[in-house]
Amino acid sequence: MPATTSELKPILVFDSGIGGLTVLREARVLMPERHFIYVADDAAFPYGGWEEPALKEHVIKLFGQLLAEHDPEICIIACNTAFTLVGAELRAAFPEMRFVGTVPAIKPAAERTRTGLVSVLATPGTVKRAYTRDLIQSFASQCHVRLVGSENLARMAEAYIRGEPIDDVAVVAEIEQCFVEQDGRKTDIVVLACTHYPFMANVFRRLAPWPVDWLDPAEAIARQARRLVPLPDGFEPLNGVDPAIFTSGKPDFTTRRLMQGFGLTIR
């Protein structure tokens, strides 16, 4: 007999902060029969300031604890910085678990661009990864791809999501290098290679010097998770709230209210 909805294992969604909520939102639409556990490693946020060996060790140790405690069906790593650095190591350390990663959406950008000018707006950690450059070589060698590593946008997005004011001039300083003019052509696609950034897409559109396609990978990540977890027969959509775990153990009031808006209750 097929498993009842209550017997199905949850899906774990992991990010360094609250940017992974963009992925959670899409995954819930495509996987209505599943509960989710959202994990924000806010005690270690932002990941961009970490040395790579220390961050690898930290993430693998943390996942050892999370998998032992929650036994999820699959894990969605809703963080470009984490997955491009430690995705292979996670799969090697936990071969019984399936991981859905988040990588810069360079392949679809190369397929969609009309001008051949694509920019990748990311964290410095994602920009410097060999993984990112391999994606460009494999899928976008015929394009001019500009990598833009922002030191500040992830923090700014966290503040923006919480309803705090952000300065337009400061935002422009972070995104202006994405816009390239070359031989009468202009950048027409900007890849949002950090799951925090789609929350600010309307701000980016308002401040951009010309219209571009801001490519959000969240839906593609959710589709891949759905492919790995077939929909059972005779399911019923779930109601109620899912747990959110903050590794600091100290999310502020604004964050708690935000989580409630996403149907999450903080443990």
C-alpha positions as CSV (number, residue, x, y, z in Angstrom):
1,M,0.0,0.0,0.0
2,P,1.3,3.5,-0.7
3,A,2.5,5.5,2.3
4,T,0.1,7.9,3.9
5,T,1.0,11.6,3.9
6,S,1.8,11.4,7.6
7,E,4.3,8.6,6.9
8,L,6.3,10.5,4.3
9,K,9.7,11.8,5.3
10,P,10.2,15.6,5.3
11,I,12.3,17.6,2.9
12,L,15.2,19.6,4.5
13,V,16.0,23.0,3.0
14,F,19.3,24.5,4.0
15,D,20.7,28.0,3.6
16,S,23.2,30.2,5.4
17,G,20.4,32.6,6.3
18,I,16.8,33.2,5.1
19,G,17.5,33.5,1.4
20,G,16.6,29.9,0.9
21,L,13.0,30.8,1.6
22,T,12.8,31.6,-2.2
23,V,13.5,28.0,-2.9
24,L,11.2,26.7,-0.1
25,R,8.3,28.7,-1.6
26,E,8.7,27.0,-5.0
27,A,9.3,23.6,-3.5
28,R,6.1,23.7,-1.5
29,V,4.1,24.5,-4.7
30,L,5.5,21.4,-6.5
31,M,5.6,19.1,-3.4
32,P,2.3,19.8,-1.6
33,E,2.3,16.4,0.1
34,R,5.5,16.9,2.0
35,H,6.5,18.6,5.2
36,F,9.6,20.7,5.1
37,I,12.3,21.5,7.7
38,Y,14.0,24.9,7.0
39,V,17.5,25.3,8.5
40,A,19.2,28.7,8.6
41,D,22.8,28.5,9.6
42,D,22.6,32.1,10.8
43,A,25.3,31.5,13.5
44,A,27.8,31.2,10.6
45,F,26.3,33.8,8.3
46,P,27.7,35.1,5.9
47,Y,29.6,32.2,4.5
48,G,31.6,34.5,2.2
49,G,33.9,35.5,5.1
50,W,35.0,32.0,5.9
51,E,38.2,30.3,4.8
52,E,37.3,27.3,2.6
53,P,38.7,24.4,4.7
54,A,37.0,25.7,7.8
55,L,33.6,26.2,6.0
56,K,33.8,22.7,4.6
57,E,34.4,21.2,8.0
58,H,31.7,23.3,9.5
59,V,29.0,22.4,7.0
60,I,29.8,18.6,7.0
61,K,29.7,18.5,10.8
62,L,26.4,20.4,10.9
63,F,24.8,18.0,8.4
64,G,25.9,15.1,10.4
65,Q,23.8,16.4,13.2
66,L,20.9,17.4,11.0
67,L,20.6,14.1,9.2
68,A,20.8,12.1,12.5
69,E,18.1,14.2,14.1
70,H,15.6,14.7,11.2
71,D,16.1,11.8,8.8
72,P,14.9,13.7,5.7
73,E,13.9,12.2,2.4
74,I,16.3,14.6,0.5
75,C,18.2,17.7,1.3
76,I,18.0,20.9,-0.8
77,I,21.1,23.1,-0.4
78,A,19.6,26.4,-1.2
79,C,22.9,28.3,-1.1
80,N,25.3,28.7,-4.1
81,T,28.3,29.4,-1.9
82,A,27.8,26.3,0.2
83,F,27.0,23.9,-2.6
84,T,29.7,25.0,-5.0
85,L,32.2,24.5,-2.2
86,V,31.1,21.5,-0.3
87,G,28.5,19.7,-2.5
88,A,30.8,16.9,-3.6
89,E,32.1,16.4,0.0
90,L,28.5,16.2,1.4
91,R,27.6,13.5,-1.1
92,A,30.8,11.6,-0.3
93,A,30.3,11.9,3.5
94,F,26.6,10.9,3.4
95,P,26.2,8.6,0.4
96,E,22.8,7.3,1.6
97,M,21.4,10.9,1.3
98,R,20.3,12.6,-1.9
99,F,21.3,16.3,-2.2
100,V,19.8,18.8,-4.5
101,G,22.3,21.6,-5.1
102,T,22.1,25.2,-6.1
103,V,24.5,26.4,-8.7
104,P,24.6,29.6,-10.8
105,A,22.0,29.3,-13.7
106,I,24.6,29.8,-16.4
107,K,23.3,27.1,-18.7
108,P,19.7,28.5,-19.0
109,A,21.2,32.1,-19.3
110,A,23.4,31.1,-22.2
111,E,20.4,29.4,-23.9
112,R,18.1,32.5,-23.5
113,T,20.5,35.4,-24.2
114,R,20.0,37.2,-27.4
115,T,22.9,39.6,-27.2
116,G,25.5,37.1,-25.8
117,L,26.2,39.4,-22.9
118,V,25.4,37.7,-19.6
119,S,26.3,38.7,-16.0
120,V,26.4,36.5,-12.9
121,L,25.6,38.4,-9.7
122,A,26.9,36.3,-6.8
123,T,28.8,36.3,-3.6
124,P,32.6,36.6,-3.8
125,G,32.9,32.9,-2.7
126,T,30.7,31.7,-5.6
127,V,32.5,33.9,-8.1
128,K,36.0,32.5,-7.2
129,R,34.9,28.8,-7.3
130,A,36.3,26.6,-10.0
131,Y,32.8,25.1,-10.2
132,T,31.4,28.4,-11.5
133,R,34.1,28.8,-14.1
134,D,33.6,25.2,-15.2
135,L,29.9,26.0,-15.8
136,I,30.9,28.9,-18.0
137,Q,33.3,26.8,-20.0
138,S,30.9,24.0,-20.4
139,F,27.7,25.9,-21.2
140,A,28.5,29.5,-22.1
141,S,31.7,29.5,-24.0
142,Q,30.1,31.4,-26.8
143,C,28.9,34.2,-24.5
144,H,30.7,37.0,-22.8
145,V,30.0,36.2,-19.1
146,R,30.9,38.8,-16.5
147,L,31.2,37.6,-12.9
148,V,30.2,40.2,-10.3
149,G,31.0,39.3,-6.7
150,S,29.1,41.4,-4.2
151,E,30.4,41.8,-0.7
152,N,27.3,43.3,0.7
153,L,24.1,42.2,-1.1
154,A,23.4,39.1,0.9
155,R,23.4,41.2,4.1
156,M,21.3,43.9,2.4
157,A,18.8,41.3,1.2
158,E,18.4,39.9,4.7
159,A,17.7,43.4,6.0
160,Y,15.3,44.1,3.1
161,I,13.4,40.8,3.7
162,R,12.9,41.9,7.3
163,G,11.4,45.2,6.2
164,E,14.4,47.4,7.0
165,P,15.2,50.3,4.7
166,I,18.0,50.0,2.2
167,D,19.8,52.7,0.4
168,D,19.4,52.9,-3.4
169,V,22.9,54.3,-3.9
170,A,24.3,51.3,-2.0
171,V,22.4,48.8,-4.1
172,V,23.5,50.5,-7.4
173,A,27.1,50.2,-6.2
174,E,26.6,46.5,-5.9
175,I,24.9,45.8,-9.2
176,E,26.2,48.4,-11.7
177,Q,29.1,46.2,-12.9
178,C,26.5,43.7,-14.2
179,F,25.6,46.1,-17.0
180,V,27.9,45.8,-20.0
181,E,27.7,47.6,-23.4
182,Q,29.9,46.1,-26.2
183,D,29.8,46.7,-29.9
184,G,26.2,48.1,-29.8
185,R,25.0,45.2,-27.6
186,K,23.9,45.3,-24.0
187,T,23.7,42.8,-21.2
188,D,20.3,41.2,-21.4
189,I,20.4,38.5,-18.6
190,V,21.7,38.7,-15.0
191,V,21.9,35.4,-13.2
192,L,20.9,35.8,-9.5
193,A,23.5,33.4,-8.1
194,C,22.6,33.8,-4.5
195,T,19.2,32.7,-3.2
196,H,18.9,35.9,-1.2
197,Y,18.9,38.1,-4.2
198,P,15.5,37.3,-5.8
199,F,13.8,39.0,-2.8
200,M,15.3,42.2,-4.1
201,A,14.5,41.6,-7.8
202,N,12.0,44.5,-7.9
203,V,14.5,46.8,-6.4
204,F,17.1,45.7,-9.0
205,R,14.6,46.3,-11.8
206,R,13.8,49.8,-10.6
207,L,17.5,50.8,-10.4
208,A,18.8,49.0,-13.5
209,P,20.0,51.3,-16.3
210,W,18.0,49.2,-18.8
211,P,15.7,46.2,-18.6
212,V,17.2,42.8,-18.3
213,D,16.0,39.3,-17.4
214,W,16.9,38.6,-13.7
215,L,17.2,34.9,-13.7
216,D,16.0,33.2,-10.5
217,P,17.0,29.5,-10.1
218,A,14.5,28.7,-7.4
219,E,11.9,27.1,-9.6
220,A,14.5,24.9,-11.4
221,I,15.8,23.7,-8.0
222,A,12.3,22.8,-6.9
223,R,11.7,20.9,-10.1
224,Q,14.8,18.8,-9.6
225,A,13.7,18.0,-6.0
226,R,10.3,16.9,-7.4
227,R,12.0,14.6,-9.9
228,L,13.9,12.9,-7.1
229,V,10.8,12.5,-5.0
230,P,7.9,11.0,-7.0
231,L,4.4,12.1,-6.0
232,P,2.6,9.3,-4.2
233,D,-0.8,8.0,-5.1
234,G,-3.8,9.3,-3.2
235,F,-2.0,12.1,-1.3
236,E,-3.7,15.0,0.3
237,P,-2.1,18.5,0.5
238,L,-0.8,19.3,3.9
239,N,-2.0,22.0,6.2
240,G,-0.3,23.5,9.3
241,V,3.2,24.9,9.8
242,D,6.7,23.4,9.3
243,P,9.6,23.9,11.6
244,A,12.4,26.4,11.1
245,I,15.7,25.9,12.8
246,F,18.2,28.7,13.4
247,T,21.7,27.5,14.4
248,S,22.2,30.6,16.5
249,G,19.1,29.8,18.6
250,K,18.5,33.5,18.7
251,P,16.4,34.8,15.8
252,D,15.0,38.2,16.5
253,F,11.3,39.2,16.6
254,T,11.3,40.4,13.0
255,T,12.7,37.1,11.8
256,R,10.2,35.2,13.8
257,R,7.4,37.2,12.3
258,L,8.8,36.6,8.8
259,M,8.9,32.9,9.4
260,Q,5.3,32.9,10.5
261,G,4.4,34.5,7.2
262,F,6.1,31.6,5.4
263,G,4.1,29.1,7.5
264,L,7.1,28.2,9.6
265,T,7.5,28.0,13.4
266,I,10.9,28.4,15.0
267,R,12.1,25.6,17.1
